[in-house]
């Protein structure tokens, strides 16, 4: 992994750890609960990805810097954000959107670096991007955003396709990563701002 991809990966870890810590604060968890929720949010998707790809031990076991980033993020959040419930409403969704965009391209990049196909890269980008958030929401007893009608997984899928296609067309890794990240982030932020959603599957049943 090149230095700049590693840097983006650590940034994504910090952002998702922040979203997990904020979610824990809104549910009034104790410090241990904050650390647990921030950790599973930050490394959950990547751990599932590495397990599926067979690259074990998973990344955060091989490199403790990820755990250090999570702990520092949790500490700063608990010190600086005294009342999480008074944090602006869109702070958590925006942090989550940024983490989604970062981890989507990191997951896709890792699959392509293992010489897997573009479709697998898109799937790995999706798992990396949404896996941690799914675990976070389940632990908070909420329906994961990927299962709601709002545009979430779609942003990750488009970002993964954008990255894979850019690499296939000969783009430089750094340019492809930044472009795909911007695309995924823009789609997710647009969905947040204008409340964009996919049509719901509403199965009507006839009552006897």
N, C-alpha and C positions, 0 to 999 in steps of 0.2 A: 504494500500500500504506500503510495507516494505521500510526501509530507503534507501537501495541501488537502488531499482527500482525508488523511488522518485528522487534520485540523477541522474540517467540516464535520467529521464524525464526532469529534469531541464537542463541537458546538451543538450538534443535534442532541447529544446526550445531555448537555446542560439545559437546553430548552425543554426537552421532554421531562427532565427531572423537575424543572420549575413548574410545569403544568401539573405534574403529580403532586408536588408539595402544596400548590395552591388548592388543588382538589381536596387534599387531606385537611388543609386548614378550614375549608368551608364545611367539612364534615366533623370538625372539632376533634381530630385525632390527636393522640399524645405524640411526643417526639419520635418514639419508635415507629408508630404508625405512619408518620410523615416520611421517615427514611424508607420504610418498606414500600409505600405507594410510589414515592419518587423513583425508587430503584427499579421496580417492575415496569413502570412507565418508560423509563429510559433504556433499559436493556432487554425488556421482554420480547419485542419484535425481532431484534437482532439475534437473540438466543434461539428463538424458534427457527429463524433462517439458517443459522449455523448448524443446528441439529439436523435440519432437512438436507443441507448440502454436505453433511458429513465432515465439516471443518471443526473438529473438536480437539481439545477443549474449546468452548465458545470464547469469543473475543475478549470478554471482560475478565475471564479467568487467566488468559494468557497475558493480558496487559492491565495491571491494577490501576493505571491512570484513569480508567473509566469510573471506577469506584471512588477515586479521589475527587473527580469532577462532580459526581453525584453528591458526595458528602459536603463539599464546599458550597454547592448550589443550595442544598437543604439548609445549611447553617446560615447563609446569607439571607435566604428567604425568611427564615424564622426570626432573624434579627431585624431585617428591614421592613418586612410586611407584618406589622403587629396585629392587624385585624383583617384577615383574608376576605371576610364577608363584605368589607367595604372597598375592596379592590374593584376598579371599573369592570362592568359586566363583560366586556369583550376581551379582557386581558387573557383569560384562560383559553378561549377559542383561538385567539390570534397566536398565542404561544404554541398551542397544539398544531395550528396550521403550519407554522414555521418548522416545527419538528417533523411534521408529516412530509413536507417538501424535502427537507434535508435527508431524512432517513430513506425516503423513496429512491432517490438517486444513489445513495450509498449502497442500498440493497441490490439495485440493478447493476451497479458497477461491480460488486463482488461476484455476482453470478457470471457476468461477462468475463471477468478476470479468470474464472475457472473454465473458460471456453465453452460455456453453456449457451443455448440458443436465446434469441431475443424474447420469445414467449416466456421462457423460464425466468429471464431477467425481469420481465414485467411482474410476474407473480412474486418473485423474491423481493422486489421493490415494494409491492403492496403489503406483503407480510411484515417486512421491516418497518414500513410506515405506520401500519394500523395495529400491529400486534400488541405493543405496549399500551396503547390507548384503550384497546379492548379489555385487557386485564385490569387496568385502572378503573374503568367504568363498571366492570363486573364486581370488583371489590367494593365499590361505592354503591352497589345495588342500583345501578342505572342501566338502561338499554344502551349498549355500545353505539357510538355514532355511525359506525359502518353498517349497522342494521336499521338505521332510521332512513327516512326518505330524503333527508338533506344531502347535498352533494359533498361527499367526503372520500369514499373509496374511488369515485370517478376521477377526482383530482389526482390521486396517487397513480391510478392506471394510466391516465394521459401523460403524467410526468414520466413514468417508466417507459412508455412507448416513445416519447420524445427523446429520451436519453438513448435508448437502444437504436432508434432510427438514425439519430445524429452520429453515433459511433459507426453504424453500418455505412453511412454516407461519407465517412472519412474525417469527421470533425475531430479536433483535438480534445482529449479527455476533459481538460479543465473547462473548455468552452461548452462542451456538451453537458457537463454537470451543472454549470451555472444556468444555462438556457433551460434545461429540464426543471431545475429547482424553481426558477422564476415562473415557468408555466404552471407547475403544480400549485405553487403558492398563490398565484393570481387567481386561478380557478377557485381555490378554497376561500380566499378572502372575498371574492365576488359573491360566492354563495352565502357567506356570513353577512355581508353588507346588505344584499338585496333579497335575502331569504330564499335563495334558489333551491329547488328540490326536484327530485325525480318523481314521476307519477307513482303513486302507491298501488300495490297489487291488492285490490279490494274484492275478495271472493264473496259474492252474494249467495246466500242460501235461502231456499224457500221454506218458510215456516209452515208447518202443517196445522 
